[in-house]
Amino acid sequence: MQVPLLFLLGITAVSGIAVSDPKIDLFKLDNQEGNKNRWCQSTMCPKFIELADGSLPKPIEAREYEAAYWLSTPWFSAVNDSCLGGEEMLSYYSSLVQYFQGLNTMGLKIERTRPVRIVSRYDLFDPTQMICSIRFYIPDLEPMHPPAPIVTDVFVGWDDDRRCYVVPKSGSLNWKTIIRINSAMLKYLRRLNKTDLADDEVTVDVFTGYGISDTRKVMENIVCTMDNRTY
């Protein structure tokens, strides 16, 4: 039965994402070859291959993402069990933006990419404490590796190739709703015998910035298989 997941995706959101960077919708880049998300418009996005999977109902999509570098914050504490907002999040977000503005070891200015990836899990040392991380995709800079950040509160991480299942959602979401969608996706995918799912993290990709009306905001809830991650 698809009803629980599809019903959950119809829930009306009650709060917006508390990041402030109107320029996220103004950067223009020539896209590299490869599939990209339709929400990226003309900005750089993680590349993937769409997978045909007749067992999946809409709106769930199966994708094989290419290995990629991501600029990441360290894990920080959630505020009121939410990764959307708080002074610490906004401070880290500013450090991520500054990297793209040239605050890296090469002084290289890189036009901003989409999405803003927000990840949560529970602290291994305190299972009652939710912790969060924010990540920006770093486009392919071959033959160079991405430069290291100058500031010490962000770092360059790595994702191997991995299969992911994605559900898009328009409008704002609060983090409790994001967690409920993730839980519903995991249960549904397991009923379809999808194995090796990473159930220790909740991941959402945000494709529009602050100042965009709720009806135009787009997020994607993502459940991926286990892989090698350096975070």
N, C-alpha and C positions, 0 to 999 in steps of 0.2 A: 504493500500500500504506500502511495506517495503522499497521502493527505497530511501527516504530521509535519513533514519538511516543507511542503508547499504552503500549508497554512501558516507556518511560522514565518516564511518569507514575505507574507502579506501583512505582517505586523507594522503598524504605523510607528515611526520613531518619535522619540520625545526630546532628544537633545542632540546638539551638533558637535562637530569635532573642534577642539579648542586650539587650533594651530593658526598662526597668522602670517601668511606670506602670499599676498595677492599676485606676486610675480610668477607663481607656479603656472599660471595660465597664459603668460605672456612670452615665455621663451620659445624660440623657433629653431629647429635643427633639421638638417638633412638626415633622414633615417638610414641606418645601416640595413643591409640585406637581411631577410628573414621575416618570419611572421611576427606581428606585433599586435598588441591589444587594440581593439577598436576605440577604446577610450583615450588612447595616447595622443590622438590627433597628429600633430607634426613633431612631437617631442620624442626623445629616445626612451625606449621601454625594454624590459627583459624580453628576449626572443624565445619563441616556443613553437612546437609543432602541434597542431590540433589533431587529436586522436579520435578515430571513429569507434564509438562504443555503443552498440545498440541496446545495451542493458541499462543505460542511463537516461532517465527522463529529463525533459527540459524543466528547469533552467540549468541543470548541472552539466558542466563541460569538462572533458578530460584533455589534459595538455601534457606534453613532454617539454619541460623547460631546459634550455641550454645552461651549461655551467657558466657562472658569472661572479664577478666581484660585486660586493655590496659595501658601501660605507655605513658603519654601524655605531650606535652608542653602546656603552656597557649596559648591563641590566640595572634598572632603577626601580624604586618602589612605586607601585600604583597608588593613586589617590582615590580613596573611597571605592576600592575595587574596580578602578577604571584606568585605562591607559590613555584616555582622551582628556588631556589637560593637566594642569598643575605646573608650578614654577620650574620644577626640575626638568619636566618634559620640554618646556619652552626654551630653557637654557641649552639643553642638548640639541634641540632642533636648530637653534641659531648656529651652533658649532658645525652642524652638518652643512648648512647653507654656506657658511664661510669657507669651507673646503672647496666648494664649487666656484667660489668667488676668487680663488687663488691662494688661500691660506693652506698651502701644502708645500712639500719640500722642493717642488719644481717651480713654484709660483705659477702653475698652470691654471688658467681659467677655463672651466668646463661648464658648458651650458647645462642648466638644471634638467634632470630627468624625471620621469614618472615611473611608477607610483611612489608615494610615501608608504613604505611597508611598516606596519605596527604589529609587534609580536608580544604575546604574554605567556607566561607559565608561572607555576608556583615554585618558590624558592626551595632548593634541595635541602637547605639547612633549617628552614622554617616553613613547613608545608602549609601553614595558614596565611602566609604572606604572598600576594601576587606581585610579580615583578614584570617589567616591560622593557622593550627595546624598540628603537626607531631606526629604519634603514633606508638608504637611497641607493638605487641601482647605479653602478658605475659603467658607462659604455665601454666598448672594446677600444683599447688604445694601442693595439699591436703596431709595431713590435715591442712597445714599452709595457711594463707593468704599471698599474696606477701608482701615482706618487703617494707617499705616506702623509698623513695629516701632520700639521705643525702643532696643533692643540692636542693635549694629551687625553681629552675626554671622548674622543671618537677614534675609530680604527677601521682598517680595510679588512673585511671578512670575505669568505668564499663559500659558494654553494656549488656542489656537484650537479650534474644532470639529474633531474628527478621528475617523476610523474606526479601531477597534481590534479585535484578535482576542485572545480571553481564554481561558485554561485555568485552572480552579480546582484547587486541591490542598489536601487536608486534612492536618493534621499538620505538624510542623516540617520545614523544609528547610535544608540548608546552601547556601552561595552557589555552590559548584561545581555542585550539582544544579540550582539556578536557572538558571545559565548554560547547562547542557546542555539543559534544557527549552526555553530561549529559542532556542538554535541549532537544535533539532529543529523548533520551530514555524516558524522562518524558512524552513528547507529545504522543509518540507511546504507552506507557503503559496505559495512560489515555484513549486512543482510544479503548484499549482492556478492559476497565472498571476495571483496577487495581486501588484500592482505598487506602487511608491513606498513600500515598507516602510522604516521607520527602523531600520537595522541597526547603528547606531553606539552604541546604548544597550541595557541590560538593565533591565527595569522589573518590579517586583513590588509588589502592594498587599497589606498585612497588615491583617486585620480583627479580630484579637483581641490582647489585651495580655498582659503578663507575668502568670504565675500560673495561666494556663489550661492544662489538660492537653494534651499533644501531639495527642491524637486529636480535640480540639475546636478546635485552631488552624486557621485558614483563610487561605490566601494565594491570590492570583490572579497568574499570569504573563501579562504583557501585551505584545503586539507591535502597534504603531500605524503608520499612514501618516505620512509626513513632514508637518510643519505648522510654523506660526510659534510658536516657544517663546522666552520671555524668561528664560533661565537661564544 
